[in-house]
Amino acid sequence: MRGVWPFVPGRIWVDAVAQLPPNAIDNDRARTQVCLEINSQGFDWQIILVSASGFLTDSYALFATNVVLPSLAYIYWPDTTNGKPELIINCVTLAGCMVGQILFGFLADKLGRRRLYGLELVIVIFGTLGMSQASDGENKSMDILSWIFFWRFLTGLGIGAEYPLTAIITAEFADVRRRARMLAVVFLMQPVGQLLVTGVGWAALSSLGHSRHLYSLSADLTAQNEQQRSTIDSIWRCVIGVGAAPALLAILYRLTIPESPRYTMDVVRDGERALSNIRRYHNRDTLPNALMGIQADAAGGAPGGAVAAGNAALERERPNYFTREELNQYFLRDGSWRYLFATSACWFLLDFAFYGLGINSPRQLAAIWASPPAQPQKSPVAGWQDAFDPETNLYTKLFHDAKQYVITISIGSLLGSFILIYLIDKIRRKAWLVISFLILAIAFAITAATLRAVEFHGPHWLTVALYMVCQFFFNLGPNSLTFIIPAEIFPTKYRCTCYGFSAAMGKLGSIAAQLLLKRHEFSADPGYLSVAFGIFAVLMALGAAFAWAWLPDVQGKPEGDPRELRWPTLPSKPLEILANGWTYATHPQPDGEGGQILGFRVKIAALYYRWFTNPVVPDPGHPLVAIPAGGDNGQNP
């Protein structure tokens, strides 16, 4: 299993973009060999370890607030009942994620993926260690909340930067046959990170808290003593600080990969370097015959100085893909703005629901688990208290939070991710994204109805079970696929930028959810959660609509005869094909690609034709669904 321990001589890439001796090799002629080299490796465990270790760090750091916020509230703002400190901490973290996703996505397309890969983890480490040492100073000489806001924003910046870099590097190094599964395995680290941070919190509470008799802690603030406060303070700092450990390992692993070969080919325009790097990465010291022939053609009759001058000229002529003309060509004239809008809208709508439930979750879970005769308090309670049982001490509350989180969220999320890893190449990802959005819409609608019917009046197990179903389908469908599909459909020159922007729109949705949900305190409006679930149902249906109309199919025809195969594999299309954009996808091509029916008007017309005119869906050339000759120039929605 190559890559488990890649730290061997010659495998450490200190300078990921080191220049080779110049040779005037045709970039396009080297491309085929580079793609063959990448697609001959199968499942690349080294890339998985490089990417997954960083994404695990990010998931741990992002969801750590679910574990530590009650402790922070108990120590630093014990009498605050409006929930604003917790709200601001979460929103600042998510805002940092937005900035990191957009900024590092753009920089990765301008400067290269590998130059930045690792820097974002350094930011996470600094933010994590800074947060774990935050203090209010001697005699309250500093504002602890201000320091927490600063360190969480910095941590969020690193977390956000990880999204485009991890997903795109995984996609660009992956064998086309294993690309989707590798991305799904990397995304598995999100629920693993959630479970890990919950486990670390439980372990710290069980060991440190139990040894110092924290179980005897009184629910009355006037009865607390300094040793108990010190113990709680140590526990949350331990939980936060542990998050720096996987980041250190991830940084070491990132020294073992070169610059993305596709970036080197498509943006730097140096096919020779791309091929040399990928062969060295794969432990192959000799060049293939194809490249040796290319080199011989380049060297024949060309003095060394002329070759060097030609290579230097090639570097000087490297285009700037972010000019207005280039951007207009791809996004407007080619109509590919729909891809970006669709990925951004799907991520926004998904994260509105996912982070509305997944960040600051203890209170949501307490409401869902509440059973008769539990009743919410008529007056607001502090952030560290259980709104349905304020007499419960913090030690017991933290144990209940951990148990409820694992049962309600972690089990369903992990199960959904594992099943998707198995099914990812046996189902059509676009179609399943649409279907799973609709399943979530139905599940949220049912959950809203049952929560309204049984909350504080009937058994809570029904609502808990439905909540688990929602978490299961999140990771079996949209939560994983919104991570995977944007890494596949954009060209190399804009891949990180578009991915980062799409992910940032998701975090914008999560901030909107936090602000909306915080307007209704559980204690003041105990039925508000059912209304929130109803809103989530509508948003999931909208996500299905955008995915259905504007996202392309990223897989080809089944391998083999479907009639002879019980469950045929649906091969992923090469990134080079998917990168061609909207116009290419919607027009039949000589190579058999293209010809997809995309766009709201076209899709609706095709449905009308199928249901009311002919049971067979027409090809895109039919008058009812045809796109005007010469392309739609971005005018057809």
C-alpha positions as CSV (number, residue, x, y, z in Angstrom):
1,M,0.0,0.0,0.0
2,R,2.1,2.9,-1.3
3,G,2.1,6.1,0.7
4,V,1.5,4.8,4.2
5,W,5.1,5.8,5.0
6,P,6.4,7.9,2.1
7,F,9.3,9.6,3.9
8,V,12.1,7.9,1.9
9,P,15.1,9.5,0.1
10,G,14.1,11.3,-3.0
11,R,10.4,11.6,-2.0
12,I,10.5,14.9,-0.1
13,W,9.4,17.8,-2.3
14,V,10.8,20.9,-0.7
15,D,10.6,22.9,-3.9
16,A,7.4,21.7,-5.5
17,V,7.9,23.8,-8.7
18,A,11.6,23.3,-9.2
19,Q,12.7,23.9,-12.8
20,L,14.0,21.1,-15.0
21,P,16.7,21.5,-17.6
22,P,14.9,23.3,-20.4
23,N,13.6,21.3,-23.3
24,A,11.3,22.6,-26.0
25,I,8.7,19.8,-25.6
26,D,5.2,20.2,-27.0
27,N,2.9,20.5,-24.0
28,D,0.0,18.9,-25.8
29,R,2.1,15.9,-26.8
30,A,3.2,15.3,-23.2
31,R,-0.4,15.6,-21.9
32,T,-1.5,12.1,-23.1
33,Q,1.4,10.5,-21.4
34,V,0.8,12.4,-18.1
35,C,-2.9,11.3,-18.1
36,L,-1.9,7.7,-18.8
37,E,0.6,7.9,-15.9
38,I,-1.9,9.3,-13.5
39,N,-4.6,6.8,-14.6
40,S,-2.3,3.8,-14.1
41,Q,-2.0,4.1,-10.4
42,G,-5.3,2.9,-9.1
43,F,-6.3,4.0,-5.6
44,D,-3.6,6.4,-4.3
45,W,-3.3,5.9,-0.6
46,Q,-0.6,8.5,-0.3
47,I,-2.9,11.2,-1.6
48,I,-5.6,10.0,0.7
49,L,-3.3,10.3,3.7
50,V,-2.1,13.7,2.6
51,S,-5.7,15.0,2.1
52,A,-7.6,13.2,4.7
53,S,-5.3,14.1,7.6
54,G,-5.8,17.8,6.8
55,F,-9.5,17.5,6.4
56,L,-9.8,15.5,9.7
57,T,-8.0,18.4,11.4
58,D,-10.4,20.9,9.9
59,S,-13.5,18.9,10.9
60,Y,-12.2,18.6,14.4
61,A,-11.4,22.3,14.8
62,L,-14.7,23.4,13.2
63,F,-17.0,21.3,15.3
64,A,-15.0,21.6,18.6
65,T,-17.3,24.5,19.6
66,N,-20.1,21.9,20.1
67,V,-18.0,20.5,22.9
68,V,-16.4,23.5,24.5
69,L,-19.0,26.3,24.4
70,P,-20.9,25.1,27.5
71,S,-17.7,25.1,29.4
72,L,-16.7,28.5,28.2
73,A,-20.1,29.9,29.0
74,Y,-19.9,28.4,32.5
75,I,-16.5,30.0,33.3
76,Y,-16.5,33.4,31.4
77,W,-20.1,34.4,30.9
78,P,-22.2,32.3,33.4
79,D,-25.0,34.8,33.8
80,T,-25.6,35.6,30.1
81,T,-28.9,34.2,28.8
82,N,-29.2,35.7,25.4
83,G,-26.8,33.3,23.7
84,K,-25.0,36.1,21.8
85,P,-21.4,35.0,22.8
86,E,-22.0,31.5,21.3
87,L,-23.6,33.0,18.2
88,I,-20.8,35.4,17.5
89,I,-18.1,32.7,18.1
90,N,-19.8,30.4,15.6
91,C,-20.4,33.2,13.0
92,V,-16.9,34.5,13.3
93,T,-15.5,31.0,12.7
94,L,-17.7,30.5,9.7
95,A,-16.9,34.0,8.3
96,G,-13.2,33.1,8.6
97,C,-14.0,29.9,6.6
98,M,-15.6,32.0,3.9
99,V,-12.6,34.3,3.6
100,G,-10.2,31.3,3.5
101,Q,-12.2,29.5,0.8
102,I,-12.4,32.4,-1.5
103,L,-8.8,33.8,-0.9
104,F,-6.9,30.5,-1.1
105,G,-9.1,29.2,-3.9
106,F,-8.1,32.2,-6.0
107,L,-4.4,32.0,-5.0
108,A,-4.2,28.3,-5.7
109,D,-5.2,29.0,-9.3
110,K,-2.7,32.0,-9.6
111,L,0.3,30.6,-7.7
112,G,-0.2,26.8,-7.7
113,R,-1.8,24.3,-5.4
114,R,1.4,22.9,-3.8
115,R,2.9,26.3,-2.9
116,L,-0.1,26.9,-0.5
117,Y,-0.7,23.3,0.6
118,G,0.4,23.2,4.2
119,L,0.2,26.9,4.8
120,E,-3.4,26.6,5.7
121,L,-2.6,24.0,8.3
122,V,0.0,26.3,9.8
123,I,-2.8,28.9,10.2
124,V,-5.0,26.2,11.8
125,I,-2.2,25.3,14.2
126,F,-1.6,28.9,15.3
127,G,-5.3,29.5,15.7
128,T,-5.8,26.3,17.7
129,L,-2.8,26.9,20.0
130,G,-3.8,30.6,20.4
131,M,-7.3,29.6,21.3
132,S,-6.2,27.0,23.8
133,Q,-4.1,29.7,25.6
134,A,-6.6,32.6,25.5
135,S,-6.9,34.3,28.8
136,D,-8.7,37.3,30.4
137,G,-5.5,38.4,32.0
138,E,-4.7,39.4,35.5
139,N,-7.7,40.8,37.3
140,K,-9.7,40.8,34.0
141,S,-7.2,43.1,32.3
142,M,-8.2,41.6,28.9
143,D,-11.4,40.7,27.2
144,I,-11.4,36.9,26.8
145,L,-14.2,37.1,24.2
146,S,-12.2,39.4,21.9
147,W,-9.3,36.9,22.0
148,I,-11.6,34.0,21.3
149,F,-13.2,35.9,18.3
150,F,-9.7,36.6,16.9
151,W,-8.4,33.0,17.3
152,R,-11.5,31.4,16.0
153,F,-11.5,33.7,12.9
154,L,-7.9,32.7,12.3
155,T,-8.7,29.0,12.7
156,G,-11.7,29.4,10.4
157,L,-9.4,31.0,7.8
158,G,-7.2,27.9,7.8
159,I,-10.2,25.6,7.8
160,G,-11.7,27.4,4.8
161,A,-8.4,27.3,2.9
162,E,-8.3,23.5,3.3
163,Y,-11.5,22.9,1.4
164,P,-10.5,23.9,-2.2
165,L,-6.9,22.7,-1.8
166,T,-7.7,19.3,-0.4
167,A,-10.5,18.5,-2.8
168,I,-8.7,19.8,-6.0
169,I,-5.4,18.1,-5.2
170,T,-7.2,14.8,-4.6
171,A,-9.2,15.1,-7.9
172,E,-6.2,16.2,-10.0
173,F,-3.9,13.4,-8.7
174,A,-6.6,10.7,-8.8
175,D,-6.9,7.9,-11.3
176,V,-10.1,8.7,-13.2
177,R,-11.5,5.3,-12.2
178,R,-11.0,6.0,-8.5
179,R,-11.5,9.8,-8.4
180,A,-15.0,9.8,-6.9
181,R,-14.2,7.2,-4.3
182,M,-11.0,8.9,-3.3
183,L,-12.9,12.2,-2.8
184,A,-15.6,10.3,-0.8
185,V,-13.0,8.8,1.4
186,V,-11.5,12.2,2.1
187,F,-14.9,13.6,3.0
188,L,-15.4,10.7,5.4
189,M,-13.1,12.6,7.6
190,Q,-15.8,15.2,8.4
191,P,-18.0,12.8,10.5
192,V,-14.8,11.1,11.8
193,G,-13.6,14.5,13.0
194,Q,-17.0,15.2,14.6
195,L,-16.9,11.9,16.4
196,L,-13.2,12.4,17.4
197,V,-13.7,15.8,19.0
198,T,-16.7,14.4,20.9
199,G,-14.7,11.4,22.1
200,V,-11.8,13.6,23.2
201,G,-14.2,15.8,25.2
202,W,-15.8,12.7,26.8
203,A,-12.3,11.2,27.6
204,A,-11.1,14.5,29.2
205,L,-14.3,14.7,31.2
206,S,-14.1,11.1,32.3
207,S,-10.5,11.2,33.4
208,L,-9.7,14.7,34.5
209,G,-13.2,15.6,35.6
210,H,-13.8,12.4,37.5
211,S,-10.4,12.5,39.2
212,R,-11.1,15.9,40.5
213,H,-14.7,15.1,41.6
214,L,-16.4,17.3,39.1
215,Y,-19.5,15.1,39.3
216,S,-20.2,16.7,42.6
217,L,-20.4,20.1,40.9
218,S,-23.4,22.1,41.9
219,A,-25.8,23.6,39.4
220,D,-25.9,26.7,41.6
221,L,-23.1,29.1,40.5
222,T,-22.8,30.4,44.0
223,A,-21.6,27.0,45.2
224,Q,-18.8,26.5,42.7
225,N,-15.2,26.5,43.9
226,E,-11.9,27.4,42.2
227,Q,-10.8,23.9,41.8
228,Q,-13.9,23.0,39.9
229,R,-13.6,26.1,37.7
230,S,-10.0,25.3,37.1
231,T,-10.8,21.7,36.1
232,I,-13.5,22.8,33.6
233,D,-11.1,25.4,32.2
234,S,-8.4,22.6,31.7
235,I,-10.9,20.3,30.0
236,W,-11.9,22.8,27.2
237,R,-8.3,23.8,26.6
238,C,-7.3,20.2,26.3
239,V,-10.1,19.5,23.8
240,I,-9.1,22.5,21.7
241,G,-5.3,21.8,21.9
242,V,-5.5,18.2,20.8
243,G,-6.7,19.5,17.4
244,A,-3.2,20.6,16.5
245,A,-1.8,17.1,16.6
246,P,-3.2,15.7,13.3
247,A,-2.3,19.0,11.6
248,L,1.4,18.4,12.4
249,L,1.2,15.0,10.8
250,A,-0.6,16.4,7.8
251,I,2.0,19.0,7.2
252,L,4.7,16.3,7.1
253,Y,2.8,14.2,4.6
254,R,2.3,17.2,2.3
255,L,6.1,17.4,1.8
256,T,5.8,14.1,-0.1
257,I,3.8,15.3,-3.1
258,P,4.8,17.6,-6.1
259,E,2.8,20.3,-7.7
260,S,-0.4,19.0,-9.3
261,P,0.5,17.6,-12.7
262,R,-2.6,19.1,-14.3
263,Y,-1.8,22.5,-13.0
264,T,1.7,22.2,-14.3
265,M,0.4,21.2,-17.7
266,D,-2.7,23.4,-18.1
267,V,-1.6,26.6,-16.3
268,V,2.2,26.6,-16.2
269,R,2.1,24.9,-19.6
270,D,5.1,22.7,-18.9
271,G,4.2,19.1,-19.9
272,E,7.7,17.9,-19.5
273,R,7.9,19.0,-15.9
274,A,4.5,17.6,-15.2
275,L,5.5,14.2,-16.6
276,S,8.9,14.1,-14.8
277,N,7.3,15.1,-11.5
278,I,4.5,12.5,-11.7
279,R,7.0,9.7,-12.6
280,R,9.2,10.6,-9.8
281,Y,6.2,10.7,-7.5
282,H,5.3,7.2,-8.7
283,N,8.9,6.0,-8.1
284,R,9.7,5.6,-11.8
285,D,13.2,6.7,-12.7
286,T,13.1,6.1,-16.4
287,L,11.1,8.1,-18.9
288,P,8.6,6.3,-21.1
289,N,9.4,5.8,-24.8
290,A,6.8,8.3,-25.8
291,L,8.5,11.1,-23.9
292,M,12.0,10.1,-25.0
293,G,10.7,10.4,-28.6
294,I,9.3,13.8,-27.8
295,Q,12.7,14.9,-26.3
296,A,14.6,13.6,-29.3
297,D,12.3,15.5,-31.7
298,A,12.8,18.6,-29.6
299,A,16.6,18.2,-29.4
300,G,17.1,17.4,-33.1
301,G,18.6,20.4,-34.9
302,A,18.0,22.7,-32.0
303,P,21.1,24.2,-30.2
304,G,20.9,24.2,-26.4
305,G,20.7,28.0,-26.3
306,A,17.8,28.0,-28.7
307,V,15.9,25.4,-26.7
308,A,16.4,27.3,-23.5
309,A,15.3,30.5,-25.2
310,G,12.2,28.8,-26.5
311,N,11.3,27.4,-23.1
312,A,11.8,30.8,-21.5
313,A,9.6,32.4,-24.2
314,L,6.9,29.8,-23.4
315,E,7.1,30.8,-19.7
316,R,6.8,34.5,-20.6
317,E,3.8,33.8,-22.8
318,R,1.9,32.1,-19.9
319,P,-1.6,33.6,-20.2
320,N,-3.4,35.4,-17.5
321,Y,-6.7,33.5,-17.2
322,F,-8.3,36.1,-14.9
323,T,-8.5,38.9,-17.5
324,R,-12.0,40.2,-18.3
325,E,-11.9,38.7,-21.7
326,E,-10.9,35.2,-20.4
327,L,-13.6,35.3,-17.7
328,N,-16.3,36.5,-20.1
329,Q,-15.4,33.7,-22.5
330,Y,-15.7,30.9,-20.1
331,F,-18.5,32.1,-17.8
332,L,-20.7,34.2,-20.0
333,R,-20.2,33.4,-23.7
334,D,-19.8,29.7,-23.0
335,G,-22.6,29.8,-20.4
336,S,-20.6,28.1,-17.7
337,W,-21.8,30.5,-15.1
338,R,-24.7,28.1,-14.6
339,Y,-22.2,25.5,-13.2
340,L,-20.9,28.0,-10.7
341,F,-24.4,29.2,-9.8
342,A,-25.7,25.6,-9.4
343,T,-22.8,24.4,-7.2
344,S,-23.0,27.6,-5.1
345,A,-26.8,27.4,-4.7
346,C,-26.7,23.7,-3.8
347,W,-24.0,24.3,-1.2
348,F,-25.8,27.3,0.2
349,L,-29.1,25.5,0.6
350,L,-27.5,22.4,2.0
351,D,-25.3,24.1,4.6
352,F,-28.2,26.3,5.7
353,A,-29.8,23.1,7.0
354,F,-26.7,21.1,7.8
355,Y,-25.0,23.8,9.9
356,G,-28.3,25.0,11.3
357,L,-28.4,21.6,13.0
358,G,-24.7,20.8,13.3
359,I,-23.2,23.9,14.9
360,N,-24.1,24.8,18.5
361,S,-26.0,21.6,18.5
362,P,-26.4,20.8,22.2
363,R,-29.5,22.9,22.5
364,Q,-31.1,21.5,19.4
365,L,-30.4,18.0,20.5
366,A,-31.8,18.7,24.0
367,A,-35.0,19.9,22.5
368,I,-35.3,16.8,20.3
369,W,-34.5,14.4,23.1
370,A,-36.9,16.1,25.5
371,S,-39.6,13.8,26.6
372,P,-42.6,14.0,28.9
373,P,-42.9,15.5,31.4
374,A,-39.9,17.7,30.4
375,Q,-40.9,21.3,29.8
376,P,-38.8,24.2,28.7
377,Q,-38.2,27.0,31.2
378,K,-40.4,30.0,30.9
379,S,-37.5,32.3,31.3
380,P,-34.2,32.1,29.4
381,V,-31.4,30.0,30.9
382,A,-27.6,30.5,30.6
383,G,-25.7,29.0,27.8
384,W,-24.2,26.3,29.9
385,Q,-27.5,25.1,31.3
386,D,-29.9,22.5,30.0
387,A,-33.0,24.5,29.1
388,F,-35.2,21.5,30.0
389,D,-33.5,20.6,33.3
390,P,-31.6,23.6,34.7
391,E,-30.9,21.7,37.9
392,T,-28.6,19.3,36.0
393,N,-24.9,20.2,36.7
394,L,-22.4,20.9,34.0
395,Y,-20.6,17.6,34.4
396,T,-23.8,15.6,33.7
397,K,-24.9,18.0,31.0
398,L,-21.6,17.5,29.1
399,F,-22.0,13.7,29.3
400,H,-25.6,13.9,28.0
401,D,-24.4,16.2,25.2
402,A,-21.8,13.7,24.1
403,K,-24.2,10.7,24.2
404,Q,-26.9,12.6,22.3
405,Y,-24.4,13.8,19.7
406,V,-23.0,10.3,19.0
407,I,-26.3,8.6,18.8
408,T,-28.2,11.3,16.9
409,I,-25.5,12.7,14.5
410,S,-22.4,10.6,14.4
411,I,-23.9,7.2,13.8
412,G,-26.1,8.3,10.9
413,S,-23.4,10.5,9.3
414,L,-20.7,7.7,9.4
415,L,-23.1,5.1,8.1
416,G,-24.1,7.4,5.2
417,S,-20.5,8.2,4.3
418,F,-19.4,4.5,4.3
419,I,-22.3,3.4,2.1
420,L,-21.7,6.3,-0.3
421,I,-18.0,5.2,-0.6
422,Y,-19.2,1.8,-1.7
423,L,-21.9,3.1,-4.1
424,I,-20.2,6.1,-5.5
425,D,-19.4,4.5,-8.9
426,K,-22.5,2.5,-9.1
427,I,-25.0,5.4,-9.0
428,R,-25.2,8.5,-11.2
429,R,-23.9,11.2,-8.9
430,K,-26.0,14.0,-10.4
431,A,-29.2,12.0,-10.3
432,W,-28.5,10.8,-6.8
433,L,-27.8,14.4,-5.7
434,V,-31.3,15.4,-6.9
435,I,-33.0,12.4,-5.4
436,S,-31.3,12.7,-2.0
437,F,-32.2,16.4,-1.9
438,L,-35.8,15.4,-2.4
439,I,-35.5,12.6,0.2
440,L,-34.2,15.1,2.7
441,A,-37.0,17.5,1.8
442,I,-39.6,14.8,2.6
443,A,-37.7,13.7,5.8
444,F,-37.6,17.3,7.1
445,A,-41.2,17.8,6.4
446,I,-42.1,14.6,8.3
447,T,-39.8,15.5,11.1
448,A,-41.4,19.0,11.4
449,A,-44.8,17.5,11.7
450,T,-43.9,14.8,14.2
451,L,-41.9,17.2,16.3
452,R,-44.8,19.6,16.5
453,A,-47.1,16.6,17.4
454,V,-44.9,14.9,20.1
455,E,-42.7,17.6,21.5
456,F,-43.1,17.6,25.3
457,H,-46.3,15.6,24.8
458,G,-45.2,12.2,23.4
459,P,-42.2,9.9,23.1
460,H,-39.1,11.6,21.8
461,W,-37.7,8.5,20.1
462,L,-39.7,9.1,16.9
463,T,-38.2,12.6,16.5
464,V,-34.7,11.3,17.4
465,A,-35.0,8.5,14.8
466,L,-36.1,10.9,12.1
467,Y,-33.3,13.3,13.0
468,M,-30.9,10.3,12.5
469,V,-32.4,9.6,9.1
470,C,-31.8,13.2,8.1
471,Q,-28.1,12.9,9.2
472,F,-27.8,9.6,7.3
473,F,-29.1,11.1,4.1
474,F,-27.0,14.2,4.5
475,N,-23.8,12.2,4.1
476,L,-25.2,9.6,1.8
477,G,-26.2,12.4,-0.5
478,P,-25.9,16.2,-0.7
479,N,-23.3,16.8,2.0
480,S,-20.8,14.5,0.3
481,L,-21.7,15.2,-3.3
482,T,-21.5,19.0,-2.9
483,F,-17.9,18.3,-1.9
484,I,-17.2,16.0,-4.8
485,I,-19.0,17.4,-7.9
486,P,-17.5,20.9,-7.9
487,A,-14.0,19.4,-7.9
488,E,-14.8,17.6,-11.2
489,I,-16.7,20.0,-13.5
490,F,-14.5,23.2,-13.7
491,P,-11.3,23.7,-15.8
492,T,-7.9,23.6,-14.2
493,K,-7.4,27.3,-14.6
494,Y,-10.5,28.1,-12.5
495,R,-11.0,24.9,-10.6
496,C,-9.9,26.1,-7.2
497,T,-11.4,29.5,-7.5
498,C,-14.8,28.1,-8.4
499,Y,-14.6,25.4,-5.8
500,G,-13.6,27.9,-3.1
501,F,-16.4,30.3,-4.1
502,S,-19.0,27.5,-4.1
503,A,-17.9,26.3,-0.6
504,A,-17.9,29.9,0.6
505,M,-21.5,30.3,-0.4
506,G,-22.2,27.2,1.7
507,K,-20.7,28.9,4.7
508,L,-22.8,32.0,4.0
509,G,-25.8,29.8,4.2
510,S,-24.6,28.4,7.5
511,I,-24.2,31.9,8.9
512,A,-27.7,32.8,7.7
513,A,-29.0,29.7,9.5
514,Q,-27.3,30.6,12.8
515,L,-28.7,34.1,12.7
516,L,-32.2,32.9,11.8
517,L,-32.3,30.2,14.4
518,K,-30.9,32.3,17.2
519,R,-33.8,34.8,16.9
520,H,-36.0,32.2,18.6
521,E,-34.8,31.0,22.0
522,F,-36.0,27.5,22.9
523,S,-37.2,28.6,26.2
524,A,-39.4,31.3,24.7
525,D,-40.7,29.4,21.7
526,P,-40.3,25.7,22.2
527,G,-42.1,24.9,18.9
528,Y,-39.8,26.9,16.7
529,L,-37.6,23.9,15.8
530,S,-40.5,22.3,13.9
531,V,-40.8,25.6,11.9
532,A,-37.1,25.4,11.2
533,F,-37.4,21.9,9.9
534,G,-40.2,23.0,7.6
535,I,-38.0,25.7,6.2
536,F,-35.2,23.2,5.7
537,A,-37.6,21.0,3.7
538,V,-38.4,23.8,1.3
539,L,-34.6,24.6,0.9
540,M,-33.8,21.0,0.1
541,A,-36.4,21.0,-2.7
542,L,-34.8,24.1,-4.2
543,G,-31.4,22.4,-4.0
544,A,-32.9,19.5,-6.0
545,A,-34.2,21.9,-8.7
546,F,-30.8,23.6,-9.2
547,A,-28.9,20.3,-9.3
548,W,-31.5,18.9,-11.8
549,A,-31.4,21.8,-14.2
550,W,-27.8,23.1,-14.2
551,L,-25.4,20.4,-13.2
552,P,-23.9,18.2,-15.8
553,D,-23.7,14.4,-15.7
554,V,-20.1,13.6,-14.6
555,Q,-20.2,9.9,-15.5
556,G,-20.3,7.9,-18.8
557,K,-22.1,4.9,-20.0
558,P,-21.9,1.6,-17.9
559,E,-18.8,-0.5,-18.4
560,G,-19.8,-3.8,-20.1
561,D,-23.2,-5.0,-21.1
562,P,-25.7,-3.7,-18.5
563,R,-28.0,-6.6,-19.3
564,E,-25.3,-9.1,-18.1
565,L,-24.2,-7.1,-15.1
566,R,-26.2,-7.0,-11.8
567,W,-25.0,-3.6,-10.9
568,P,-22.7,-2.1,-13.6
569,T,-20.0,0.5,-12.8
570,L,-20.6,4.0,-14.2
571,P,-17.1,5.3,-15.0
572,S,-16.3,8.9,-14.2
573,K,-15.5,11.2,-17.2
574,P,-12.0,12.6,-17.4
575,L,-11.4,16.0,-15.9
576,E,-10.3,17.2,-19.4
577,I,-13.7,16.4,-20.8
578,L,-15.7,17.9,-18.0
579,A,-13.6,21.1,-18.0
580,N,-14.9,22.0,-21.5
581,G,-17.9,23.8,-19.9
582,W,-21.6,24.3,-20.6
583,T,-21.6,24.8,-24.4
584,Y,-19.6,21.6,-24.9
585,A,-21.8,19.6,-22.6
586,T,-25.1,20.7,-24.2
587,H,-24.0,20.2,-27.9
588,P,-23.3,16.8,-29.4
589,Q,-19.6,16.4,-30.1
590,P,-17.7,14.3,-32.7
591,D,-16.2,12.2,-29.9
592,G,-19.6,11.2,-28.6
593,E,-19.6,13.5,-25.6
594,G,-22.0,16.4,-25.1
595,G,-25.6,16.5,-26.0
596,Q,-26.9,16.7,-22.5
597,I,-30.3,18.3,-21.8
598,L,-29.5,21.1,-19.4
599,G,-31.3,24.3,-18.4
600,F,-34.7,24.9,-16.8
601,R,-36.5,25.7,-20.0
602,V,-34.9,22.8,-21.9
603,K,-35.5,20.3,-19.1
604,I,-39.1,21.3,-18.6
605,A,-39.7,21.1,-22.4
606,A,-38.1,17.6,-22.5
607,L,-40.4,16.5,-19.6
608,Y,-43.4,17.8,-21.5
609,Y,-42.3,16.0,-24.6
610,R,-41.8,12.8,-22.7
611,W,-45.1,12.9,-20.8
612,F,-47.5,14.3,-23.3
613,T,-46.1,13.7,-26.8
614,N,-43.8,10.7,-26.9
615,P,-42.5,8.3,-24.2
616,V,-39.0,8.6,-25.7
617,V,-36.9,11.6,-24.7
618,P,-35.8,13.5,-27.8
619,D,-32.2,14.4,-28.6
620,P,-31.2,18.0,-28.0
621,G,-31.8,18.7,-31.7
622,H,-35.5,18.5,-31.4
623,P,-37.3,21.8,-31.9
624,L,-38.9,21.7,-28.4
625,V,-35.6,21.3,-26.7
626,A,-33.1,22.6,-29.2
627,I,-30.5,25.1,-28.3
628,P,-30.0,27.7,-31.1
629,A,-27.3,26.9,-33.6
630,G,-23.9,28.3,-32.6
631,G,-24.6,27.9,-28.9
632,D,-26.9,29.8,-26.6
633,N,-24.2,32.4,-25.6
634,G,-25.3,32.1,-22.1
635,Q,-28.9,33.4,-22.8
636,N,-30.8,30.2,-22.4
637,P,-31.5,29.6,-18.7
